[in-house]
């Protein structure tokens, strides 16, 4: 048994590394050898440990399974293309967002600084699993769920935090083109006063049927609209959405129904530093249609941890295709994509102090 950052580590006897095809990484198809576990009981998080990845033993009456008391996060560890150093991109923001999600679901939140330390510890143990190719990374998934076995509808008294890691390629690499998106005007992702701003399992379960239907119609993603009128853009699948209209970039404001993306915040920061007007406000499908018809809709793109930044070709809204102008080699979305990955892989100066290094002994 070894130790990392005072966390006990039990190493796996036989690694799956040699059997993993790093030349054709998908997203979530392969997993690294170890996982981090931590338990909450008697009013505190205790006994963090890193152990070989294996199935969990869960009470069939666990409140997290029955009533959806479950939250998670997603972030990445990158390998520097020049110095080979391991980098985490804004893990403090992910830890803070997990705490906010916990608060919304009545789950006791780990201290954000402690969670970042746990993330760093798992990444240090799994460092060899971090791919070397530009755009690839080790995806880190911390998840907390209620483990107490009970049938009453109430917050649980026991929880488990489990953190796994997966070497991943680029999320939309298989498409090789801008995405075709469907604006969903029947189903609702999140309503005012609901859990739209929390990263909780139930938010994603409710999206599966409409996303499956959209895929069967030939679309790559869904654009979710507001829950009241189905007339205003909110977010696209697992991404925040951006629209470049004239000399302004617009993204829907955080009104409580939209996940506050870490990449979203990073994009807004970069745009402002580049002197590009960036605004967070409500934007209607009618406004987007008008901009497209006048050829003022220059770009549409999504931004998220998995996808980084990905261009969108068109959005079908009812019987009309809202289409951006043809993409150019110097598009804003491409500049953002290259800049963010450049920072994450150490090719671009990190002037915002977004990077945390993980040094391997």
TALINPE-V141187 format. One line per field, one symbol per residue. ss: DSSP state (2 for helix, 1 for strand, 0 for the rest). phi: phi as a letter, one per 40 degrees, with the letter a starting at -180 (. if undefined). psi: psi as a letter, one per 20 degrees, with the letter a starting at -180 (. if undefined). A space follows every 10 residues. Layout:
ss = ???
phi = ???
psi = ???
This chain:
ss = 0111001110 0000002220 0222000000 0001111111 1001111111 1100000000 0122222001 1100111110 0000011110 2222222222 2222000000 0222222222 2222202220 0000001111 1111110010 0000000011 1111111100 0000000011 1111000000 0000000001 2222200222 2222220000 1111100000 0111110011 1111100111 1000000000 0222222222 2220001111 0001222222 2220001111 1111000111 1111111001 1110000000 0222222222 2222000000 0000111100 0
phi = .bbbfgbcbb cccbccdccc cccbccbgcb bccbabbabb afgacafcab bdcacccbcc bdccccbgca babaabbbbc cbbgccbbbf cccccccccc cddcbfbccc ddccccccdc cccccbdccc ccccgcabcb bcabacbcca bccaccbaab bbbbbacbcc cbcccgadcb bbccbbcbca bdgcbdcccb dcccdccccc cccccccgcc abbcbcccbf bbcbabfcbc bbbcbgcbbb bdccbhbbcc cccdcccccc dcccgccbbb acbccccccc ccccgcccab abaadccgbb cbcabcbfbb ccbccdcbcb ccccccdccc cccccgcbdc cbfccbcbcb c
psi = prqpljpppo qqhoqjghip niilpbojhq qrhrqpqqqp qkjqprlpqp rpprqqoppi jphhhhjknp rrrprqpqpp hhijqppqol hhhhhhhhgh ggghjkpppq pghgghgggh gghghkhiio qiqpirropp npppqpipoq iqnrqriqqp ppprqppqap gkhhgkrqqp qpoojgqpgq qpibkhiqnq ghhhhiiggh hggghijjqh rqoprqigil ipqfrodkqq qqpoockqpp qqqnjijppn qghghgghgg ghhjjppppo rqpqhgghgg hghjkinhqp qqprggiepp qpgqooodjp ooprqpqrhk qhhhggghgg hgghjjippm ijlhppqopp .
